[in-house]
Amino acid sequence: MVFLFLWNTKDGLLKKEVDRLLSKKKIFEKEQQKYNVKARDFLGDQQKTQGLLNKAIKMANEKKQNLEEVWEKLQLFFDLVKSYSKGEYKNVSPSTILTVVGTLLYFVSPLDLVPDFIIGLGILDDAALIGFTVKKISSELDAFSKWKRANIFAQENPLD
């Protein structure tokens, strides 16, 4: 496994190897496909999805300082999955929702490309995959963000 190789490298080489791994798009595509398969089990089960969201939100809050670059988009992922699972928002393709849930599964997994127990580096691959996912689904994420803002505005300013 990749993490065994990383674990055995010298200090400076470890960071360089992580940076090299994170720059490889194909690695993220492969990891994302693997987790998207697991994500299928969550989509039909609101309770299971809520459990994943709770775990991911807790983990994100604990690692917020290391997720600054992707924080807002990660929050949007949480909101998208929550709104979709409750049936509030359906204007999203099945592949996009699978990709987002798969990304959250990867995020909460302690043993991924760079295991979370490697202090200071274990979150880098998670943040990189979140960024990769944002680029991949940006148009649908933007549409959801607009829908969310419109819904919040409508709730705060009812016509009655």
N, C-alpha and C positions, 0 to 999 in steps of 0.2 A: 504494500500500500504506500501511497505517496507520503503519508504522515510519518511512516517509519524512516523513510529516507530523510525527510526534513528534520526529524528528531535527532538524527545522527550527524548532521552537518555542524560545522563550527558556527559560532555566533553570527559573524558577518555574512557568512554564506547562507545561513538560514533565511535572513531577510531578503537577500538577493533571489533565492530560490522561490520564496513566496511571491515576490514581485513578478518573477518570470511566469509562474503558474497563473497568476491573476490576469496576466496580459493575454492569455490564450482563450480566444472566443470558443473554440471547439470543445475545450474542457468544460466550460460552463454550459454549453448546449447539451453535452452528454449528461452532466449532473442534473440539469433541469429536466431532461427527458426521464431520467430515472425517478426523480421525485414526483413528476407529473403522473406517472403510473400509480404511485401511492396516493396521490391526491384524489383519484377517482373514488376511493373508499369514503372520502369525507363529504363529497358534494351532496349525496342523498341523505346524509345524517346530520341534522342540525345540532344535535347534542355533541357529536364528535367534533364538528366544525367549531362550535363554541369553546370546547376544551382546547383545541389547537390555538384559537385566538387568544384565550386567556393566558396560555403558556407563552405565546409569542409576545404578547403585550408586556407581560411581566419581565421577560428576558430583555426586551427592547428598553424598558425603563431602567433596568439594571446596567445596561451598556450604552446608555444614551450618549455619553460623551464620545464614544468611539463610533457613533453612527450619525454624527452631525450632518455629513454630506447627503445622506439618504433619509434623514429623519422624517421630513414632511411626506415624502413618497411612501415610506413605510407606514405612516399613519393612514395614508390614503388606501394602501393595500388592506389594512385592517377594516376600514370603513366599507370598502367595496365588498369584501367577503361577508361582512356582517349584513349589509343591505341586501346582498344577493341571497344569502341563506335564509333571511326572513321574508323573502319574496317582494321586497320593497323596490328593488332595482333589477330589471331583467334585460336591459339593453346592453348586454355584454355577450361576446361569443363564448361558447363552451371552452374553446382552446385558451382563451384569455383567463377565464376563471380558474381553469386547471393550472395554468402557468403561475398565477398568483398564489394559489393554495400550495402548489409544489414548492414555490420559493419560500413560503412560510414554513413548510415542513423541513426544508433544507436549513433554514435559519435556526430552528429549534433543535436540530440534530447536533449532538455534541461531537460526533465523529463524521466529519465531512472532509473536504479537500485539505483544509488546515484545521485540525481538531481544536475545539474551544479551550482545551486545557493548556495550550501553548500561549502563555500569558503575553498579551500585547499583539499577538499575530493571529490568534484564533478567530477573531471577528472580521478580519480583513476580507476573507473569502466570502463571508456572509454579505458584507456591505457591497462587495463587487458584484455578487449575483443579484442583489437587489437593484443595483444600477443597471446591470445587463437586462434585467426584466423590464425596468422602466423604459429603456430604449425600445425594447421589443414590442411593448404594448402601449406606447405613448399616446396614440390617438384615442384608444378606448379609455385610457386612464384620464385623459383630458375631458372626454365626454362625461365620464362619471363625476369628475370634479365640478363641472358646470352644473350637472344635475343636482349634486349635493348642495352647492351654493344656492341654487334656485329654491330647493326644498327648505333650506334653513331660512332664507328670506321670506318665503311664503308662511312658514310657521311663526316667524317673528312679527309679520305684518299681515294678519288675516284681513280679508275684505269685509268681514261682518261689522 
